Amino acid sequence: MSTPAAGPLLLLDGASLWFRAFHAIPEKITAPDGRPVNALRGFTDMVAALITRHAPSRLVVCLDLDWRPRFRVELVPSYKAHRLDEAAGAEPGAEVVPDTLTPQVDMILEVLEAAGIATAGSEGLEADDVIGTLATRERTDEVIVVSGDRDLLQLVRDEPAPPVRVFYVGRGLAKAELYGPAEVAAKYGVPQRNAGPAYADMATLRGDASDGLPGVPGIGDKSAATLISRFGSLDALIAAVHDPDSDLARGVRAKLAAADDYLKAAAPVVQVVRDAPIVFSGPDPLPTTPAHPDRLHTLATTYNAESPVKRLVTAMSARTP
C-alpha cells in the first residue's frame, strides 16, 4: 500500500453525502439477498468522483457521533427538534432516518475500512465539529470540505495558510460549487476579509429552518449580511444595540434587542467546534491500493457493488505515487 505525492486534505461530511446518495438512487437497487444498497452504491461512486476531481493525498470521512449534541439543545431547545423520531418504540433522542438507510451506513463503513479510507468522529459531537477541528488545526495541506451543509462555509479561509475551501454539493455533485472567501463574499454579501466567521454571524441572525433555528424575526439574508458587513461581527452588532449613541435604525434596534437572549444562545450553536478530541479509524493518507483487497472484493460481491467499488479502486490508483 503506497500513498501519492502531496495533494489536498479532503474532509467528507459522511451523513450529508450518504443521505443524498440514498435519495438520488432508487431503492430497487439491491444486494443478492434483497437488501437495498442504493446509498452504498451512490456514496461509493461519489467518493470515487471526488478523488478523481480533487486528487487528495489525505481523505477523512467525518461522522456524526451525536446528530443533536446536548450543549446545542440546552442553548436552543428547538435545535433539530423537528427531526426527532417520535414513533412508538423509537429510542429517545433518535433521528428520523429511512429504515432502509440505517443498515447501509454499516455497509459503507465496512467498504471504507477495507479500502483503507479513514473515518473520524468525536464523542457527543456532529461531523461538522469534526470537520471544523480538522480544518482549523491543519497546517500542511490545502483543505477541501465536501458537504451539502452551508453551515460549513464558516470555515473558508485564505490565511493563515493552508487555505480552506468548501465544495458545496447541496444541488448534487454535477452542480457542486467550490467556495473560498471570495466566493462566499460574492454570493452572500459578507466582507471577504473575514468571510468565514462573518457567514456564521449572518446565519445566526437570519436563522435556519432546516436546523430548527428561527433567527431574528424580520431579519433576512440581505439585512443580516448588511448588518454584519457594517459592524464587522455579531458581537459588535450586539454592542451597538445596547449603545444609545450608535446609529442603528430604530426598527432594527428593536428587533435585535427583542432577540438579544436568542442571539447570545444561538451563536455558539451555529459555530462549529474547532478543538474537539478526534478519534480516527486509522491513518488519513489515502492509499493508491486498498488496505484489504480480498475483503473489499468480498464486500463488493456481497453488496452488489462491484462496479462502484471498481471505480473507487481505479480512482485511488490513478493518482501518481
KOLMAR-120346 format. One record per residue (C-alpha): x, y, z; residue in one letter. Coordinates in steps of 0.1 Angstrom, whole numbers, plus 5000, padded with zeros to 4 digits. Layout:
N
XYZA;...
//
This chain:
321
500050005000M;501550334989S;500550704991T;500950964964P;502651304964A;501151604982A;497551694974G;494751844994P;493251705026L;489751615016L;487251615045L;483951455037L;480651515056D;479651155057G;475951165066A;475451465043S;476751265013L;475150925020W;471751095026F;472051254992R;473150924976A;470150744992F;467650984978H;469351004944A;469350634936I;466250414935P;465850164964E;465149894939K;468949854936I;469549564959T;472149314970A;471648944960P;469948884993D;467449164986G;468849435009R;468749784994P;472249914986V;471350234968N;473050464994A;476150234994L;476550234957R;475850604953G;478150704982F;480950494968T;480650654934D;480650994950M;483850924968V;485450794936A;484351104917A;485751334944L;489051154944I;489251194907T;488351554908R;490551674937H;493351424938A;493751434976P;496751294993S;494751255025R;491051185030L;488851155060V;485151075061V;483751265092C;480951115112L;478151225135D;478651055168L;475751275181D;473551435155W;471951665181R;474651755207P;473351825242R;475152155245F;473352295214R;469952165226V;470552325260E;471252655244L;468452645218V;465952365226P;464352385191S;467652285175Y;466851995151K;463751915172A;461651865141H;463851575131R;463251375163L;461751035158D;458551025178E;457250695165A;456250435191A;459250235201G;461850485189A;464850535211E;464750875230P;466651135210G;466750925178A;466751105145E;464151025118V;466150815093V;464750595065P;464650235077D;466450115046T;469350375050L;470450285085T;471849935077P;473550075047Q;475650305069V;477350005084D;477949865048M;479550195038I;481850195069L;482849835060E;483749935025V;485750235037L;487750025062E;488549765035A;489650035011A;491850195037G;489950525039I;489950685073A;486850785093T;486851025122A;484451125149G;484251295183S;482051165211E;478951385216G;479551595186L;478551625149E;480551575118A;480551955114D;482551985146D;485051715135V;485451895101I;485852225119G;488552095142T;490551915115L;490352215091A;491352455118T;494352265130R;495652175096E;499052345089R;500452145059T;497952075031D;495152275015E;491852165029V;488752095008I;485552025028V;482851845009V;479251885022S;475751985014G;475552185046D;476052565041R;476952605077D;480452485069L;481052795047L;482152955080Q;485352755077L;486652915045V;489953105048R;492953215028D;495053295059E;496653155079P;497852905053A;496952655042P;493752775026P;490352605034V;487752565007R;484252425008V;483052214979F;479252254983Y;477251974969V;473752084980G;472452074944R;474251754936G;477751664926L;477351774890A;476352124901K;478852144930A;480452484937E;483852554953L;483852834978Y;486653034993G;486453375010P;485953554977A;483053334966E;481353345000V;481653725000A;480253754964A;477253524970K;476253625005Y;477453995007G;479653945037V;483154105039P;485753905022Q;488453975048R;486653755074N;484153585051A;484053255072G;483253405106P;481053665090A;479053395073Y;478453225107A;477353565122D;474953625093M;473553275096A;472953335133T;470953645125L;468853505097R;468253165112G;468052825095D;464652645095A;466352315084S;468152315118D;465252455139G;466952795143L;464353075140P;466753365137G;465753725144V;462153795131P;462254055103G;465953995096I;466653815063G;469653725042D;470254075028K;469754275060S;471754025080A;474754055056A;474454435055T;474554455093L;477554225097I;479354405069S;478654735086R;479654645121F;482154375114G;480854095137S;477853985156L;479454085189D;480054435176A;476454455164L;475054345197I;477254605214A;475754865191A;472254765200V;473054845237H;474855175228D;472355455227P;474755665207D;475055415178S;473255505147D;471155185143L;467755245128A;465055235155R;463254945140G;466354735135V;467454815171R;464154705184A;464254375165K;467754295177L;467054405213A;464054175214A;466253885202A;469153955225D;468853635246D;468353425214Y;471453575197L;473653505226K;472453145228A;472353075191A;475853205182A;477752905198P;475052675183V;475852785148V;479552805152Q;481352465147V;483552335175V;487252385165R;489052205193D;487251865196A;489151555206P;489151345174I;489250965172V;490350815138F;489750475125S;493250475110G;495850695093P;494450955069D;496850935039P;494750805010L;496350484997P;496750404960T;495750044966T;493149904990P;494249825025A;492449495024H;491849394988P;490349054994D;487949185020R;486949474997L;486249224968H;484149014991T;482149315002L;481649434967A;480249094956T;478049064987T;476549404983Y;476149414945N;478649694944A;481349564921E;481149854896S;481250134922P;484049964941V;485949914909K;485550284901R;486750374936L;489850154933V;490550294899T;490350654912A;492650564941M;495250414919S;495050684892A;496950934914R;500650954907T;502750804936P;
//
